[in-house]
Amino acid sequence: MKFVDEAVIRVAAGRGGNGCLSFRREKYIPRGGPDGGDGGDGGSIILRADSASNTLVDYRFVKHYQAQSGEPGRGGNCRGKSGEDLVLIVPVGTTVIDEDTREVLGDLIEAGDELKVAQGGFHGLGNTRFKSSTNRAPRQFTRGSDGEMRSLRLELKVLADVGLLGLPNAGKSTFIRAVSAAKPKVANYPFTTLVPNLGVVSVQPHRSFVIADIPGLVEGAADGAGLGIRFLKHLTRTRLLLHIVDMAPYDGSTPEEAVSVITEELKQFSPLLANRDRWLVLNKIDLLPEEEREARCQAVVDALAWEGPVYKIAAISAENTKRLCQDILAFVEAQAERLSEDPDAAEREREIQEAMQQEARDRIAALHAARKARQQADGDEDDSDDGDDDDYDVEVVYRP
């Protein structure tokens, strides 16, 4: 399956059918009067979220979509048939943006959500509509109006309760393999993960949460370095960030430096995202001498002046991961309950989500503009967005 998280398409609603100019003509009825019917309405373009879809890959190959036009009216006061609406299926979690005005048209966050993105043209009127006591034989009729046309940018953000952060090779993929049925690629070199991986963590029967593993971030990710800029936006919809830290880095750096790098990239990419709930997860403690584990972990916490929750795990052996998952589930359920009971809190959360997503869009747009400017300055005529054309594999596994 190909994972595509952005696509630009052109949609055109159907045109309304023209009204009919007609007069009744039957034997023994020389002046039957007007009987021209109205035209039919044009079909609209509707986007519908479907949980069975999880990629926008289809919209990379078919770029133009046209709804059916309405039929013209006919004599005998027959109205033309209206054009059928064209329903386009998109994954849950799709944001729809007008490519020309940059206006966010809507967010499809639940299965079955629908959004009309192009209104079909209205029908024309037949000459029967213009009959009056003073105009017995009207020859007026109207033509149907054109349907709306729009260029749309579809952006897919994975819907996860928890997002994993960390430098490459910090153990994020190993962690998601340990706690869920997802099986992302794991290897002893950086950038093993090239696409987001989703896993459903089942703590108890009928009690679970979704966790997302995005490619590792590097210094400068907010400015386009590495793979992070492409996937940082997926974290804007998570309720909790788990910051995975390698306690035994292979390059000789310190865990404190690793945390500082990611924190700075988050602030540059989206200050609101940087202020979300974030837990520190010290990974690979099994590589530390047992007698030094507590002291070295505490030293990292003290150096960072970390005030949030801290967990010490060994993802490869699933050590201490059960307690971490239980605490995550309790946090996620408490958040969901609070938002369901407090409408004001739910509204604030919605506003924060929208603001974070706008920050992400603005950051990505600025980087694209800067890259195009550099290409033009270098005399490179090809200003295509290579990052938007990459198709990768993604594994989405739901654990029963």
C-alpha positions, 0 to 999 in steps of 0.5 A, spaced: 500 500 500 502 506 498 502 512 503 501 519 500 499 524 505 498 530 500 494 531 493 492 537 489 486 535 485 481 540 480 474 539 481 468 542 477 461 541 479 456 540 473 452 545 469 445 546 470 440 544 464 437 550 460 430 551 460 425 549 454 422 554 450 416 550 447 408 551 446 403 546 446 401 543 440 395 538 439 390 537 434 384 541 436 388 546 440 391 551 436 393 555 441 395 551 447 400 556 451 407 555 453 409 548 456 417 549 456 419 545 462 425 547 467 432 544 466 435 540 471 440 542 477 448 540 476 451 535 480 455 537 486 462 535 488 462 531 495 468 529 499 466 523 504 471 520 509 471 513 510 475 508 515 476 503 509 481 508 506 488 510 509 491 513 503 490 519 498 494 515 492 488 515 488 488 522 487 495 522 485 494 519 478 487 522 477 487 529 478 481 532 475 473 530 477 467 533 473 460 532 476 454 530 471 451 536 468 443 537 469 439 535 462 435 541 459 428 541 460 423 539 455 416 540 452 410 538 456 412 541 462 417 536 463 423 538 467 430 535 465 433 530 470 438 533 475 446 531 474 448 526 480 453 528 485 460 526 485 462 523 491 469 522 492 472 517 498 478 520 502 481 517 508 479 519 515 483 525 518 483 529 511 483 536 511 481 540 505 484 547 503 482 551 497 489 551 493 488 558 490 485 562 497 489 557 502 482 557 505 481 551 510 474 548 507 473 543 512 476 537 516 473 530 515 475 527 522 470 521 523 468 516 518 461 518 514 463 526 515 461 529 508 463 536 505 461 539 499 466 542 496 463 545 489 456 547 488 452 544 482 449 549 477 442 551 478 437 549 473 434 554 468 427 556 467 422 554 462 418 559 458 412 556 462 415 560 468 414 567 465 406 566 463 402 571 466 395 574 464 398 579 460 403 575 457 400 569 454 405 566 449 412 568 453 418 566 449 423 568 455 427 562 458 433 562 462 440 558 461 442 554 467 448 556 471 455 554 471 457 549 477 463 551 481 470 549 479 476 549 485 483 547 486 483 543 492 489 541 496 488 534 500 492 533 506 492 527 510 494 527 518 494 520 521 489 520 527 493 518 533 492 519 540 499 518 542 505 521 537 512 518 538 518 523 538 526 522 537 532 522 534 533 517 528 535 510 532 532 512 538 528 506 538 521 508 536 520 503 532 522 498 537 517 501 542 511 500 537 513 493 535 513 492 543 506 494 545 502 493 538 501 489 533 504 493 528 511 491 525 515 497 522 522 495 519 527 495 525 535 496 524 541 498 527 542 505 522 538 511 522 532 513 518 530 506 518 523 509 518 521 512 512 513 513 513 509 514 519 507 507 522 500 506 526 499 501 531 493 500 536 495 498 543 490 494 547 491 494 554 485 491 556 479 488 552 475 494 549 480 499 551 485 501 547 489 507 544 492 509 537 500 510 537 504 513 531 511 513 529 514 518 525 520 518 522 526 520 526 527 528 527 534 531 526 537 538 527 534 543 522 528 538 521 523 544 522 527 548 516 527 542 511 533 537 513 532 530 514 525 527 513 522 530 519 518 536 516 514 532 511 511 528 517 511 533 523 504 535 521 502 528 523 503 530 530 498 536 530 492 531 532 495 527 537 493 528 545 500 526 548 507 526 545 512 521 547 519 523 547 523 517 546 531 518 548 537 513 547 540 512 553 546 509 550 547 513 543 552 510 538 555 517 536 557 519 543 552 525 544 549 525 550 541 524 552 540 531 554 543 534 547 538 529 544 532 532 548 534 539 547 535 538 539 528 535 538 525 541 543 528 546 539 525 543 532 518 543 535 518 550 537 521 552 531 516 548 527 510 550 531 510 553 538 503 550 540 505 543 538 511 544 543 507 546 549 503 540 548 503 534 553 510 531 553 512 525 557 520 523 557 521 516 555 528 514 557 530 508 552 535 502 552 536 502 559 538 495 558 545 497 555 547 501 562 550 498 567 545 496 572 548 499 578 549 506 574 542 506 571 538 510 576 544 515 577 544 516 570 537 517 568 536 522 574 542 526 571 539 527 565 532 529 568 536 534 573 540 537 567 534 538 563 530 540 569 524 536 566 518 537 570 513 532 566 512 524 567 519 520 566 519 513 564 525 508 564 524 502 559 528 497 554 523 497 548 527 491 545 525 487 551 518 490 553 521 492 560 517 497 563 512 498 557 506 495 560 506 500 566 507 506 561 501 504 556 497 503 562 498 510 564 497 513 557 491 509 556 488 513 563 491 519 560 487 519 554 481 516 557 481 522 562 482 527 556 476 524 552 472 524 558 474 532 560 472 534 553 466 530 552 463 533 559 466 540 558 463 544 551 468 550 553 474 545 553 472 542 547 472 548 543 478 550 546 481 544 544 478 545 537 481 552 536 488 549 538 488 544 533 486 548 528 492 553 530 497 548 530 495 545 523 495 552 520 502 553 523 504 547 520 501 549 513 505 556 514 511 553 515 511 548 510 509 553 505 514 558 507 519 552 506 517 551 499 517 558 497 524 559 499 526 552 495 523 555 489 526 562 490 533 558 490 531 554 484 530 560 480 536 564 483 540 558 480 537 558 474 533 551 475 527 551 471 524 545 474 520 548 481 516 542 482 516 539 489 519 533 490 517 532 497 510 532 495 511 527 489 514 521 494 510 515 495 512 510 500 509 504 503 506 504 510 503 499 514 497 500 518 495 494 523 490 494 528 490 489 533 484 485 535 
